[in-house]
Each structure stands twice: as C-alpha cells, then as structure tokens.
Amino acid sequence: MKVTIVVPTYNEANNVTAMTEALWALPVPGLDILIVDDASPDGTGQIADELAAAYPGRLSVLHRPGKQGLGTAYLQGFTCALASGAGAVVQMDADFSHSPAYLPDFIARLDDCDVVVGSRYVPQGKLDERWETGRVLLSAWANWYARAILGIRVHDATAGFKVWRGEALRGIGLDRVRSNGYVFQVEMAYLAERLGYRVLEMPIYFEDRRIGHSKMTIPVKIEAAWRVWEVGWRHRRLTPKDRRA
C-alpha cells in the first residue's frame, strides 16, 4: 500500500530536512512525502526542492503563492495524494510535535478502522510538561468546546496527527470541507463521525515544537471557536448514506 505523508510548512527551514530523514528511517514500505509550502520566507520551499531533487520519487513539493491557511494546505495535499494512488494518507506537523515513531503502528491499524487519531486526551496521552498552565487549559477548553457543541465522540477533536484510509477521504468528499484554519481539524473529525467512519484514537506524547515558534495565536483560537458553530450547521443532516462514491 502506498503511504503518502502530507506535511504543510511555513517557515520550517530548520525542521524540514530532519523530519524527512526521520520519516524515511521508518520501517514503512511505499512511503513518500508531500510538502505543501506556503512561500515560506525562510527558504523552506527551496530546501524541500533540493530534497526532492536528491530523492526523486520519494518526495514532492507543492508550492503555493503565499500563506493561505492550514485547511487548504491539507485539502490540496490530500487531493494530490489520492490522485497519485495513495492507499493511506498521513497528516502531521513538520516541527516534531507529532513523533514519526508512532506511524508504523498507526498505519498497521488501518486494517481495522478508517482513521487513526494521535490523541492527547485518552489514557496515556500526554502534553509536553514545558507547556505553561494557561496554554494547557486553553487547549483542553478548546477541545471540550468543540466536542460539546458538535457532540463529537472522539476525545481529541482538535488533533492534527491522523492517518486516513484513502477510501475514507474520498467518501468524506473533500469539496465539503470549508474550514481554512485550525478548525479544519474539528470539521474533519465531525465529518468522519457523521458519515459513520470507524475512528480509532491512539495515545501520543505531544511534544512542544523543537525549533521555531507556534503559529497558534489567540486571535486564531477565537476565530476557531465561533467557526465550530458553522461546521455544525453546515453538516448537521449528513448520515452514512451521504458518503461519496
């Protein structure tokens, strides 16, 4: 089975090479990487191009003309991955918050489910101890809020570390997804549940990014909170019968 890892980047020049090397070191046959770069001013896209030239067929780069949002980066990446024949599609950050070491087990579990979620909020899941109290509480509140408003059963509704069966992404219908910020994760979780896909949560240790600065600002979080209501209204009538062929 072909496995494509979609990694959106913006100013990840100090992480992108180490991340690709860590991914290629995994015992996962048929693994390739798609980097979706939003014209990073720090040269991330150029480094990715150099990696693509050095490892033809194993890494490709989708260049976008500017910072266009996490949601559209994933949607374009997913579309390219499916078009290239990926049977499994991984979404993850470039900054090592999501450890590549979890992936072999996550991918293996697709035999029994449609999406595996790397979860911070199930037993044995854990946040980095270096997070300040305010950040921990805000993350927990945002997750509780999304679950409460939408009735999502998955414990980590805002998780950004997932492995999808290609058939599940096709069935969801990526054209249904409208979110273009961090609420994108919530919308995908909600769609998966409304359409009856089998979701498996696996505990992870969510490490703080090793290099660089978080792009999750307070205004971004406030916008995500009110957009949760839009997601619920838009997809409230969906059932498993509405899966795309």
Residue pairs with C-beta under 8 A, 6 or more apart in sequence:
1 30
1 87
1 88
2 30
2 32
2 84
2 85
2 86
2 87
2 88
3 28
3 30
3 31
3 32
3 86
3 87
3 88
3 89
3 90
3 107
4 31
4 32
4 33
4 34
4 81
4 84
4 86
4 88
4 89
4 90
5 23
5 31
5 32
5 33
5 34
5 89
5 90
5 92
5 103
6 34
6 36
6 74
6 77
6 78
6 81
6 89
6 90
6 91
6 92
7 16
7 19
7 33
7 34
7 35
7 36
7 77
7 92
7 93
7 94
8 35
8 36
8 37
8 38
8 70
8 73
8 74
8 77
8 93
8 94
9 16
9 35
9 36
9 37
9 38
9 40
9 44
9 45
9 48
9 94
10 37
10 38
10 40
10 44
10 67
10 215
11 40
11 41
11 42
11 44
11 212
12 19
12 40
12 42
12 44
12 94
12 95
12 212
13 40
13 42
13 43
13 44
13 47
14 211
14 212
15 94
15 95
15 96
15 209
15 210
15 211
15 212
16 35
16 44
16 47
16 48
16 51
16 94
17 47
17 51
18 96
19 94
19 95
19 96
19 100
20 33
20 51
20 59
22 96
22 100
23 31
23 33
23 100
23 103
24 31
24 33
24 55
24 58
25 100
26 100
26 101
26 103
26 104
27 104
28 103
28 104
28 107
31 58
32 57
32 58
32 59
32 60
33 58
33 59
33 60
34 59
34 60
34 61
34 62
34 77
34 80
34 81
35 44
35 48
35 59
35 60
35 61
35 62
35 94
36 61
36 62
36 64
36 73
36 74
36 76
36 77
37 44
37 45
37 48
37 61
37 62
37 63
37 64
38 64
38 66
38 67
38 68
38 73
39 45
39 63
39 64
39 65
39 66
39 67
45 61
45 63
48 59
48 61
49 61
51 59
52 59
52 60
52 61
60 80
62 76
62 77
62 80
64 73
64 76
68 180
69 180
69 181
69 184
70 180
70 181
70 182
70 184
71 177
71 179
71 180
71 181
71 183
71 184
71 187
72 180
74 91
74 184
75 174
75 177
77 91
78 89
78 91
78 164
78 169
78 174
79 174
81 89
81 166
82 89
82 166
82 169
82 170
86 166
87 165
87 166
88 107
88 110
88 163
88 164
88 165
88 166
89 163
89 164
89 166
89 169
90 103
90 106
90 107
90 162
90 163
90 164
91 160
91 161
91 162
91 163
91 164
92 98
92 100
92 160
92 161
92 162
93 160
93 161
93 209
95 209
95 210
95 211
95 212
96 207
96 209
96 210
97 161
97 206
97 207
97 208
97 209
98 118
98 160
98 161
98 204
98 206
99 204
99 205
99 207
102 118
102 161
102 202
102 204
103 163
105 202
106 116
106 118
106 163
106 202
107 116
107 163
109 116
109 200
109 202
110 116
110 163
110 165
112 198
112 200
113 165
113 198
113 199
113 200
114 164
114 165
114 167
114 168
114 192
114 197
114 198
114 199
115 162
115 163
115 164
115 165
115 168
115 192
115 197
115 198
115 199
115 200
116 162
116 163
116 200
116 201
116 202
117 154
117 156
117 159
117 161
117 162
117 189
117 199
117 200
117 201
117 202
118 156
118 159
118 161
118 162
118 202
118 204
119 125
119 154
119 155
119 156
119 159
119 201
119 202
119 203
119 204
120 126
120 127
120 139
120 156
120 159
120 203
120 204
120 206
121 140
121 143
121 155
121 156
122 155
122 156
122 201
122 202
122 203
123 203
124 203
125 155
125 156
125 203
125 204
125 205
125 206
126 203
126 204
126 205
126 206
127 136
127 139
127 206
128 205
128 206
128 207
128 208
130 208
131 139
131 208
138 221
139 158
142 158
142 221
142 224
142 225
143 155
143 156
143 157
143 158
145 225
145 228
146 152
146 157
146 158
146 183
146 186
146 189
146 228
147 153
147 154
147 155
147 157
149 228
149 229
149 232
150 157
150 186
150 190
150 228
150 231
150 232
152 186
152 189
152 190
152 193
153 193
153 199
154 189
154 193
154 199
154 201
155 201
156 201
157 185
157 186
157 189
157 190
158 182
158 185
158 186
159 185
159 189
160 182
160 185
161 204
162 188
168 192
168 197
170 244
171 195
171 197
171 243
171 244
172 188
172 191
172 192
172 195
172 197
172 243
172 244
173 243
173 244
176 191
176 235
177 184
177 187
177 188
177 191
178 187
178 230
178 234
179 186
179 187
179 227
179 231
181 220
181 223
181 224
181 227
182 216
182 220
182 221
182 224
183 223
183 224
183 227
183 228
183 231
186 224
186 228
186 231
187 231
187 235
189 199
190 231
190 232
190 235
191 235
191 238
192 199
193 199
194 235
194 238
194 239
194 242
195 238
195 239
195 240
195 242
195 243
196 239
196 240
196 243
